[in-house]
Amino acid sequence: MLKNIILIAVLLGCFSVQAQNLVVNPGFELRYEVDSANVRPSDYFSTNGVTGWCTPFSKFLTTDFFAQGVSRGPQVEKRFPAANKAHSGNSFAGLYLDAKWKEYMRGTLTDPLEAGKNYRITFWILLSEQSDIALYNLNMLFFKEYMCFETSLGLSGSISQCTINGIEKAKNDGVWTQIALDYQAVGGEQYFVLGYRGSEWRTKTVKKQRTGSDLPFAYYFFDDFSIVRHDGARLPVPAPLPTLPITRNIYFDVDLAVLKPQSKLVLDTLAQVLKSRPKLHVTLDGHTDTTGNTEKNLILSEDRAKAAAEYLIAKGIDPKRITTRAFADEKPVSDDNEWNRRVEFFFTQ
């Protein structure tokens, strides 16, 4: 199962509009079907099947994952009742940091970085409205191997570390800020961990501390990571590129199995992935909202899965590589029925 997950990560991580982005699943949109036997309950990336991402710790210090219809746990739901929208797509991540408790996230690269080569690292960040403080910097640690730690005190074994300045530019006004830096590779970097590892806890106050015993904290949302090789002079901060909606779901209007234009864009990207990896198969699961009778919804969900399959076949994908399933209204993901009228897709070998 793990090999399949890594393969899927490599596939979508390789797609780029211009230079190749080496970050697997850079916007957290690609998710795999979760095998409950291999899930760490404390890791929201793992429990939600987020390809290429996880917490670097075996317990505690969890990274939060936000997406439509995803529960983030009772503590997060209580503290952040209305999470901000993603920078692009439907998914993004969150880290909590105070003077004693600091969370981290680990990402995966499609290929190891080359020694002596220059890379541009960018990501988008947003400070939550509930934050008391803002940080001045974060840190990114690079690893050759996949490692799991008990606590942040044991976060060792990195082959390189860089400081990311300018984090205080991220505001709590709902507008995402892009952070960028240049990095020269040591060589062999395959994984990175993002968080705070500075020797001096430097912050600035953004609002008066609320009443209570909790320490002043900062909570940051993250989206759209990129690590791209470049040569020569340092690159200017790039303008945001238009993003293809690479999501887990394809949505439909009420009582219809007609593909929307934005759904066709998703399927176009999916067809490119399948063409690049001839041994990969895809399963398309059709769903309906919770209105109407079950018999009618079963037919409708089947028609929706078939519509997606027929589109892929028309794009040149062998029908033998496509499996369709229909679930009617058995698996709603939201109280808002707009999100329940969908086709989900999963890769298999």
C-alpha positions in Angstrom: 0.0 0.0 0.0 2.8 2.4 0.9 4.5 1.8 -2.5 1.3 2.7 -4.2 0.9 5.9 -2.2 4.5 7.0 -3.0 3.9 6.2 -6.7 0.8 8.4 -6.8 2.7 11.1 -5.0 5.4 11.0 -7.6 2.9 11.2 -10.4 1.1 14.4 -9.4 4.2 16.0 -8.0 5.8 15.8 -11.5 3.1 17.9 -13.1 4.1 21.6 -13.6 3.0 24.5 -15.6 6.6 25.7 -16.2 9.7 24.3 -14.4 9.2 21.1 -12.6 7.9 21.5 -9.0 9.6 18.8 -7.0 7.1 18.9 -4.1 4.8 16.0 -4.0 1.1 17.0 -3.9 2.1 20.7 -3.3 -1.5 21.9 -2.6 -2.6 18.9 -0.5 -5.4 18.2 -3.0 -4.5 14.6 -3.8 -5.8 12.0 -1.3 -5.7 8.2 -1.4 -8.2 5.7 0.0 -7.2 5.2 3.7 -6.3 1.8 5.0 -7.4 2.1 8.6 -5.0 -0.6 9.7 -2.0 1.6 8.6 -3.1 5.0 10.0 -1.7 6.9 12.9 -4.7 8.4 14.7 -2.7 11.5 15.8 -1.7 12.4 12.2 -4.5 14.3 10.4 -2.6 13.9 7.1 -2.5 10.2 7.5 -6.1 9.8 8.7 -7.3 11.8 5.7 -5.1 10.1 3.2 -3.1 13.2 2.1 -0.5 12.0 -0.4 3.1 12.9 0.3 2.6 14.7 3.6 2.6 13.6 7.3 3.7 14.8 10.7 7.3 13.8 11.5 6.4 12.5 14.9 5.0 9.2 16.1 2.5 10.9 18.5 1.3 14.4 19.5 2.5 17.6 17.7 0.0 16.9 14.9 -0.4 19.0 11.8 -4.0 20.1 11.0 -5.5 19.3 7.6 -8.4 21.4 6.2 -10.7 20.5 3.4 -14.4 20.5 2.7 -16.2 17.8 4.7 -13.1 16.9 6.7 -13.3 16.9 10.5 -10.2 18.4 12.1 -10.8 17.1 15.6 -12.8 18.6 18.5 -10.0 20.8 19.8 -9.3 22.4 16.4 -13.0 22.7 15.6 -13.5 24.6 18.9 -10.6 26.9 18.5 -10.9 27.6 14.8 -14.6 27.3 14.0 -14.4 29.1 10.7 -11.2 28.2 8.8 -10.1 30.4 6.0 -10.4 29.2 2.4 -7.5 27.6 0.6 -5.2 29.7 -1.5 -6.1 27.4 -4.4 -8.2 24.3 -4.7 -10.0 22.9 -1.6 -7.3 21.8 0.8 -4.6 23.4 3.0 -2.7 22.7 6.2 -2.3 24.4 9.6 0.4 24.7 12.3 0.1 25.8 15.9 3.1 27.5 17.6 3.6 29.0 21.1 6.6 29.3 23.3 6.3 25.7 24.5 4.3 23.8 21.9 5.4 23.8 18.3 3.9 21.8 15.4 5.7 20.6 12.3 4.8 19.2 8.9 6.9 16.9 6.6 6.8 17.0 2.8 8.2 14.7 0.2 10.2 15.5 -3.0 9.7 13.6 -6.2 13.5 13.4 -6.7 16.5 14.1 -4.4 18.1 17.5 -4.7 21.4 17.7 -6.6 24.5 18.8 -4.7 25.6 22.4 -5.4 22.5 23.2 -7.5 20.3 26.2 -6.6 16.6 25.9 -5.9 13.8 28.4 -5.4 11.5 27.5 -2.5 8.1 29.2 -2.3 4.8 28.6 -0.4 1.7 30.6 0.6 1.0 31.4 4.2 -1.9 33.0 6.1 -2.1 34.0 9.8 -5.3 33.0 11.5 -7.6 35.6 12.9 -7.5 33.9 16.3 -3.7 34.3 16.6 -2.2 36.5 19.4 1.3 36.8 17.9 3.2 36.6 14.7 6.6 35.0 14.1 9.5 36.5 12.3 10.9 33.3 10.9 10.4 29.6 10.4 12.9 26.9 9.5 13.0 24.1 6.9 15.1 21.0 7.7 16.1 18.6 4.9 16.5 14.8 5.3 17.8 12.0 3.0 15.7 9.3 4.7 12.1 9.0 6.0 12.5 9.4 9.7 9.9 9.4 12.6 10.6 11.1 15.9 9.1 10.8 19.4 9.2 14.6 20.1 10.6 17.8 18.6 13.6 17.5 21.0 14.6 14.4 19.0 14.3 16.1 15.6 17.8 15.3 14.5 19.6 13.8 11.6 18.9 16.5 9.1 21.6 17.1 6.4 20.8 20.8 6.1 18.6 23.5 7.5 17.6 26.9 6.2 15.9 29.9 7.9 12.9 31.3 6.3 12.6 35.0 7.1 9.8 37.4 6.4 7.1 35.3 8.1 5.8 38.4 9.9 4.6 39.7 6.5 1.8 37.2 6.7 -1.3 39.0 8.0 -4.5 37.9 9.7 -6.7 39.7 7.2 -7.7 36.7 5.1 -5.2 37.5 2.3 -2.6 34.9 1.6 1.1 36.0 1.4 3.8 34.3 -0.7 7.1 33.5 1.0 10.2 32.8 -1.2 13.8 32.0 -0.6 16.8 30.6 -2.5 18.5 27.4 -1.4 21.7 25.7 -2.5 21.4 21.9 -2.1 23.9 19.8 -0.1 22.8 16.8 -2.2 20.4 13.9 -1.6 17.6 15.9 0.1 14.4 13.8 -0.3 12.2 15.0 2.6 11.7 18.4 4.3 10.3 19.4 7.7 8.8 22.8 8.1 8.4 24.4 11.6 10.2 26.5 14.1 13.7 25.5 15.2 15.3 28.8 16.0 17.4 29.4 19.1 15.5 32.6 20.0 11.7 32.8 20.1 11.1 36.2 18.4 7.5 37.3 17.9 5.4 40.4 17.7 1.9 41.0 19.2 -1.0 41.2 16.7 -3.7 41.5 19.3 -4.1 41.6 23.1 -3.8 38.3 24.8 -7.2 36.8 25.6 -8.1 36.0 29.2 -7.0 32.5 30.4 -3.9 30.6 31.2 -2.9 29.7 27.6 0.3 31.1 26.2 0.0 33.6 23.3 0.1 31.6 20.1 0.4 31.9 16.4 -1.6 29.7 14.0 -0.6 29.6 10.4 -2.3 28.1 7.3 -0.1 26.8 4.5 -0.8 26.0 0.8 0.8 25.6 -2.6 4.5 24.6 -1.9 7.1 24.7 -4.6 10.7 23.7 -4.9 12.1 24.4 -8.4 15.6 24.2 -9.6 17.1 27.3 -11.2 20.6 28.3 -12.3 22.4 31.6 -12.4 21.2 34.8 -10.7 18.6 34.7 -7.9 15.1 34.6 -9.3 12.5 37.3 -8.5 9.5 36.2 -6.5 7.3 34.6 -9.2 3.8 35.8 -9.8 1.2 33.1 -8.8 0.5 30.7 -11.7 -3.0 29.7 -12.7 -3.5 26.3 -11.0 -5.3 23.3 -12.5 -8.0 22.0 -10.1 -6.3 18.7 -9.3 -8.8 17.6 -6.6 -10.2 14.4 -5.4 -13.7 15.1 -6.4 -15.7 16.0 -9.6 -19.0 17.8 -8.8 -22.4 17.9 -10.5 -25.6 19.9 -10.5 -28.8 18.6 -8.9 -30.2 15.5 -10.6 -27.7 15.7 -13.5 -24.8 13.5 -14.6 -23.4 16.1 -17.0 -19.8 17.1 -16.5 -19.2 20.8 -15.7 -16.4 22.6 -17.5 -14.2 22.7 -14.3 -14.7 19.0 -14.0 -13.4 18.4 -17.5 -10.2 20.3 -16.4 -9.8 17.8 -13.5 -10.3 14.9 -15.9 -7.9 16.3 -18.4 -5.2 16.4 -15.8 -6.2 12.9 -14.6 -5.9 11.6 -18.2 -2.4 13.1 -18.5 -1.4 11.3 -15.3 -2.7 7.9 -16.6 -1.0 8.4 -19.9 2.3 9.0 -18.2 2.0 5.8 -16.2 0.5 3.0 -18.3 0.4 0.5 -15.4 -1.7 2.8 -13.2 -5.5 2.2 -12.9 -8.2 4.5 -11.6 -11.4 3.8 -9.7 -14.3 6.3 -10.1 -16.9 6.4 -7.3 -20.2 8.0 -8.0 -22.2 9.7 -5.3 -25.4 11.7 -4.9 -26.8 14.1 -2.4 -29.2 13.0 0.4 -32.4 14.0 -1.3 -34.6 11.7 -3.5 -35.1 8.0 -3.1 -32.3 5.5 -2.9 -33.1 3.6 -6.1 -33.1 6.7 -8.2 -29.9 7.9 -6.5 -28.2 4.6 -7.2 -28.8 5.0 -11.0 -27.8 8.7 -10.9 -24.5 7.9 -9.0 -23.8 5.2 -11.6 -24.4 7.6 -14.5 -22.0 10.2 -12.9 -19.2 7.6 -12.6 -19.8 6.5 -16.2 -19.8 10.1 -17.4 -16.3 10.6 -15.9 -15.2 7.2 -17.3 -16.4 7.9 -20.8 -14.6 11.3 -20.8 -11.3 9.5 -19.9 -11.9 6.9 -22.6 -12.5 9.6 -25.2 -9.1 11.1 -24.1 -7.5 7.8 -25.0 -7.4 5.9 -21.7 -8.0 2.1 -22.0 -11.4 1.2 -20.5 -9.7 -1.8 -18.8 -7.8 0.6 -16.6 -11.0 2.3 -15.3 -13.3 0.9 -12.6 -16.6 2.6 -11.8 -18.7 2.1 -8.6 -22.0 3.6 -7.5 -22.9 4.5 -3.9 -26.1 6.5 -4.2 -26.5 8.7 -1.1 -24.7 6.2 1.3 -21.6 8.3 1.8 -22.3 12.0 2.3 -19.3 14.2 3.2 -21.0 17.4 4.2 -24.3 18.9 5.4 -24.1 21.0 2.3 -25.5 18.7 -0.5 -23.5 20.7 -3.1 -20.4 18.8 -1.9 -22.2 15.4 -1.9 -23.0 15.4 -5.6 -19.7 14.1 -6.8 -17.4 11.5 -8.3 -14.3 10.6 -6.3 -11.3 9.0 -7.9 -8.6 6.8 -6.5 -5.5 5.3 -8.1 -4.5 1.6 -7.9 -1.7 -0.5 -9.3 
